Amino acid sequence: MVDSAKVVLSGPVPRPDRARAASRSAGLGGASPPRPSGAWVVALLAVFAAIWLPQLAQSSLVPPTDNIEQLTWVRSLELGYYKHPPLPTWVLWLPVQLMGLSGPVTYVLGATFVLAAMGLLWRFLAALRGSVYATVALLAALCITYYNGRLYYYNHEMVLVPFAVASAVFTWKAFVSRQRRWWLGLGVCLGVGGLAKYHIVVMALAVAVFWTWQRGWRDAGHRRGLVLAAAVSLAVMAPHLHWLWTHDLGPIRYAMESSLGIDHHGMRRLGVCLRWLFDQLLNRALPAWILLLSVLWLAGRGRADGPVPSRAPLPDDAATSRRLLLCFGLTPLVFTFALGLAAGADLQLHWGAPFLLLAVPAFMELGPWKEAWHRISLKSALKSFCLIQLLLLAWGQMISATGEFRLQRHHWRNFDAKALADSVAPAARAQLGGPVRVIAGPPAEAGALALQLGERPLVLIDGRFDISPWVNKELVDECGVLELSRDASPPGYRPVGDKFPGLHWRTVVPRSPSIYCTWRAHAAN
């Protein structure tokens, strides 16, 4: 029996937008609206970043805690860190060497990863469904609040986003071309994605689901390809996996202690899972659904008031590409929800960040509207997009640290690190007899304070040398340390001040201040 997948997927990726454009031209007397090009999409993404990044930068008194974490870790390149794999820190190292240790460097880098994923998504969907479909999906994805209100975040989720999209692209290419190089590329993509965040396993599961749906086991090429991709991904991750083994599986233990190992029971378990799912679909992604439904409604009105364009026949592999979009768009949501139900894990809201943009084309492939996207007016879509973005920008200003309303006053964005430095640094330098070279304490507050000091001290996370390999005990002995604490009344500490309730500080002075320490501190600047 001949496998239908072999026939369907034996040719190159089709370009349905050309066939549909020709069909519409014939049905409308040759009048066809202009189609978005790659240059147009690049310009759109550039304008999007030029508007959102300055707004986000001025809306916070301090970088996000995830950005601070990376700026702390980048002081030493390791094969792994106590919470996560190393790729985001490796990527940050060169920009920091060129432009210095600062929050804006991370803002630009985080936006670069997100917008690269958006551009790749548009190109992929344009090849599958045409440029109009791809542009509507892109506009909707840019409305998801993970990708606008957090555009300046630089963390493991944001770095993983382009690898999530690329895994879908490589999977499709591997099936349609039947060439081993695309399976090889998929393996590299999953392996490098694993160095960004272990959550890439969700994309590996999506590959397996699609492979199974396509009955890949019946085809020797697809069987060998899947094995090749798995072997290559493990080979790429091998150095980090060795590091994990020699470091007592630190990041795995951290995940178990913080989320996966929390065993909720009964209705509490169901409530956590439903809260996570509702937050993804009816909070983070709600603006995207509003945009898609609004352009569908406007398209329906246009059809009632004007001529109905003729429909081009769907390409032969439309059903197969639809399966792929559904697999990669729905698997992360279904798997994470099932994980919470089965294991009672405390599902973190940000776990959907790398994958939620893939839910947009999956939504477009579902329901009675899946054949309606060829009627969409891009002009109407852009109007809806601009309105939604204006509302999101207005809300962002309302909750910002500089906004008139200053909602969510206790949010981290309102932490005044400069005021902390002004309160603590002069006295600390006087007691230490020179620059502050090491700050020990909670990672967020200590890291934020370090970024405010000209000497750019190292951060000894929670006072632990085992999770802070960039700090050695000799440096602390020679130069002393400024310690922060959030304990209620730690002995020997003094309160920072009324602006920082619960935060205390002290210095541990070196026995004999070292000239070498003072020279090295200044030389580092």
Residue pairs with C-beta under 8 A, 6 or more apart in sequence:
3 215
3 218
3 219
5 175
5 214
5 215
5 216
5 218
5 219
5 222
5 320
6 219
8 316
8 317
8 320
9 175
9 176
9 178
9 214
9 317
9 320
10 176
10 178
11 176
12 176
12 177
13 127
13 128
13 172
13 173
13 176
14 127
14 128
14 315
14 316
14 317
15 127
15 130
16 128
16 129
16 130
16 312
16 314
16 315
16 318
17 35
17 126
17 129
17 130
17 131
17 132
17 133
19 312
19 313
19 315
20 130
20 312
20 374
21 32
21 35
21 130
22 312
23 309
23 310
23 311
23 312
24 32
24 309
24 310
24 312
24 374
25 31
25 32
26 310
27 307
27 309
27 310
28 307
28 309
33 378
35 131
35 132
36 131
36 132
36 134
36 135
36 378
37 131
38 122
38 123
41 119
41 122
41 135
41 138
42 119
44 138
45 115
45 118
45 119
48 115
48 142
48 148
49 111
49 115
49 151
51 389
51 393
52 111
52 148
52 151
52 152
52 393
53 107
53 108
53 111
53 151
53 152
55 393
55 396
55 397
56 107
56 149
56 151
56 152
56 396
57 103
57 104
57 107
57 152
58 400
58 402
59 396
59 397
59 399
59 400
59 401
59 402
59 403
59 413
60 400
60 401
60 413
60 414
61 401
61 413
61 414
61 415
61 416
61 417
61 418
62 68
62 103
62 412
62 413
62 415
62 416
62 417
62 448
63 71
63 103
63 106
63 107
63 152
63 448
63 451
64 150
64 152
64 153
64 154
64 155
64 412
64 413
65 412
65 443
65 444
65 447
66 153
66 154
66 155
66 156
67 103
67 106
67 107
67 110
67 152
67 153
67 154
67 155
68 103
68 443
68 444
68 447
68 448
68 451
69 83
69 155
69 443
69 444
69 447
70 88
70 89
70 92
70 106
70 154
70 155
71 92
71 96
71 101
71 102
71 103
71 106
71 447
71 451
72 443
72 446
72 447
72 450
72 459
72 461
73 81
73 89
73 470
74 89
74 92
74 93
74 96
74 101
75 458
75 470
76 469
76 470
77 86
77 89
77 90
77 93
78 86
78 89
78 243
78 469
79 86
79 239
79 240
79 242
79 243
80 86
80 240
80 243
80 244
80 247
80 250
80 251
81 89
81 250
81 251
81 467
82 247
82 250
82 251
82 254
82 461
82 466
82 467
83 250
83 251
83 254
84 156
84 197
84 251
85 156
85 194
85 195
85 196
85 197
85 198
85 240
85 251
86 195
86 240
87 156
87 159
87 192
87 195
87 196
88 154
88 155
88 156
88 159
88 196
91 109
91 159
92 105
92 106
92 109
92 154
95 105
95 108
95 109
96 105
99 105
101 451
101 456
102 451
103 451
106 152
106 154
107 152
107 154
109 154
110 151
110 152
110 153
110 154
110 155
110 158
111 151
111 152
113 154
113 158
113 159
113 161
113 162
114 147
114 151
114 158
114 161
116 162
117 161
117 162
117 164
117 165
117 357
118 138
118 141
118 142
118 147
118 357
120 162
120 165
120 166
120 169
121 134
121 137
121 138
121 141
121 165
121 357
121 358
121 361
122 134
122 135
122 137
122 138
123 134
124 134
124 165
124 168
124 169
124 172
125 133
125 134
125 137
125 138
125 361
126 133
126 134
128 172
128 321
128 325
129 321
129 361
129 373
130 374
132 373
132 374
132 376
132 378
133 364
133 373
133 374
133 376
135 378
135 381
136 292
136 295
136 364
136 373
136 376
136 378
136 381
137 360
137 361
137 364
139 291
139 381
139 382
139 384
139 385
140 288
140 289
140 291
140 292
140 360
141 147
141 288
141 357
141 360
142 148
142 385
142 389
143 287
143 288
143 290
143 291
143 385
143 388
143 389
143 392
144 284
144 285
144 287
144 288
144 356
144 357
144 360
145 283
145 284
145 287
145 392
146 284
146 350
146 352
146 353
146 356
147 357
148 389
148 392
149 392
149 396
150 158
150 353
156 196
156 197
156 199
157 197
157 199
157 350
157 351
157 353
157 354
158 353
158 354
159 196
159 197
160 193
160 196
160 197
160 199
160 200
160 354
161 353
161 354
161 357
163 189
163 190
163 192
163 193
163 196
163 200
163 203
163 354
164 193
164 200
164 203
164 328
164 354
164 355
164 358
165 357
165 358
166 189
166 193
167 186
167 189
167 190
167 193
167 200
167 203
167 204
167 206
167 207
167 328
168 203
168 206
168 324
168 325
168 328
168 358
170 182
170 183
170 185
170 186
170 189
171 186
171 206
171 207
171 210
171 211
171 324
171 328
172 321
172 324
173 179
173 182
173 185
174 182
174 183
174 185
174 186
174 222
174 225
174 229
175 214
175 222
175 320
175 324
176 317
178 221
180 221
180 224
180 225
180 228
182 225
183 224
183 225
183 226
183 228
183 229
184 228
184 229
184 232
186 207
186 229
187 228
187 229
187 230
187 231
187 232
187 233
187 235
187 236
188 232
188 233
188 236
190 200
190 203
190 204
190 207
190 229
190 233
190 236
191 232
191 233
191 234
191 235
191 236
191 237
192 236
193 200
193 203
194 200
194 201
194 233
194 236
194 237
194 240
195 236
195 237
195 240
197 354
198 251
198 255
199 351
199 354
202 331
202 332
202 335
202 336
202 355
203 328
203 332
203 355
204 230
204 233
205 331
205 335
206 327
206 328
206 331
206 332
207 226
207 229
208 226
209 327
209 331
210 323
210 324
210 327
210 328
211 217
211 222
211 226
213 323
213 327
214 222
214 320
214 323
216 222
216 223
216 226
217 223
234 241
244 250
244 251
244 252
250 467
255 261
258 346
259 345
259 346
259 347
259 348
260 343
260 345
260 346
261 345
262 344
262 345
262 346
263 343
263 344
264 272
264 340
264 344
264 345
264 346
265 344
269 340
269 341
269 344
270 341
272 340
272 344
272 346
272 347
273 337
273 340
273 341
273 347
275 347
276 336
276 337
276 340
276 347
276 348
276 349
276 351
276 352
277 333
277 337
279 349
279 352
280 333
280 349
280 352
280 356
280 359
281 289
281 333
281 359
284 349
284 352
284 356
285 356
285 359
285 360
287 388
287 392
288 360
288 363
289 363
290 384
290 388
291 381
291 384
291 385
291 388
292 360
292 363
292 364
294 380
294 384
295 376
295 377
295 380
295 381
295 384
296 369
296 372
296 376
298 377
298 380
298 384
299 372
299 375
299 376
299 377
299 380
300 372
302 375
302 377
302 380
303 375
309 374
309 375
311 371
311 374
312 374
322 365
322 370
325 358
325 361
325 362
325 364
325 365
326 362
326 365
326 366
328 355
328 358
328 362
329 358
329 359
329 360
329 361
329 362
329 363
329 365
330 359
330 362
332 352
332 354
332 355
332 356
332 358
332 359
333 352
333 355
333 359
336 347
336 351
336 352
337 347
339 345
339 347
340 347
364 370
364 373
397 403
398 404
398 405
398 407
399 405
399 406
399 407
399 408
399 411
400 406
400 413
401 413
401 414
406 414
408 414
412 444
415 444
415 445
415 448
416 499
417 448
417 449
417 451
417 452
418 452
419 499
419 500
420 445
420 448
420 449
420 452
420 496
420 499
420 500
420 503
421 449
421 452
421 453
423 496
423 497
423 499
423 500
424 449
424 482
424 496
424 505
425 436
425 449
425 452
425 453
428 436
428 482
428 505
428 507
429 435
429 436
431 480
431 507
431 509
432 479
432 480
432 482
432 507
432 509
432 510
432 513
433 480
433 509
433 510
433 513
433 518
434 479
434 513
434 517
434 518
434 521
435 453
435 455
435 457
435 479
435 518
435 521
435 522
436 453
436 455
436 457
436 482
437 455
437 457
437 458
437 475
437 479
437 480
437 481
437 517
437 520
437 521
438 457
438 458
438 459
438 460
438 471
438 475
438 476
438 479
438 480
438 481
438 482
439 446
439 449
439 450
439 457
439 458
439 459
439 460
439 481
439 482
439 483
439 484
440 446
440 459
440 460
440 462
440 463
440 481
440 482
440 483
440 484
441 460
441 462
441 463
441 483
441 484
441 485
441 486
442 462
442 484
442 485
442 486
443 459
443 461
443 462
445 484
445 486
445 503
446 459
446 460
446 461
446 484
447 459
449 484
450 456
450 457
450 458
450 459
454 525
455 521
455 522
455 524
455 525
456 524
456 525
457 482
458 468
458 470
458 471
458 475
459 468
459 471
460 468
460 471
460 476
460 481
461 467
461 468
463 483
465 471
465 472
465 473
475 517
476 508
477 510
477 511
478 510
478 514
478 516
478 517
479 510
479 514
479 517
479 521
480 507
480 508
480 509
480 510
480 513
481 507
481 508
482 505
482 506
482 507
483 493
483 505
483 506
483 507
483 508
484 503
484 504
484 505
485 493
485 503
485 504
485 505
485 506
486 502
486 503
486 504
487 493
487 504
488 502
489 504
490 504
492 506
493 504
493 505
493 506
494 504
494 505
494 506
495 503
495 504
496 503
496 504
496 505
510 517
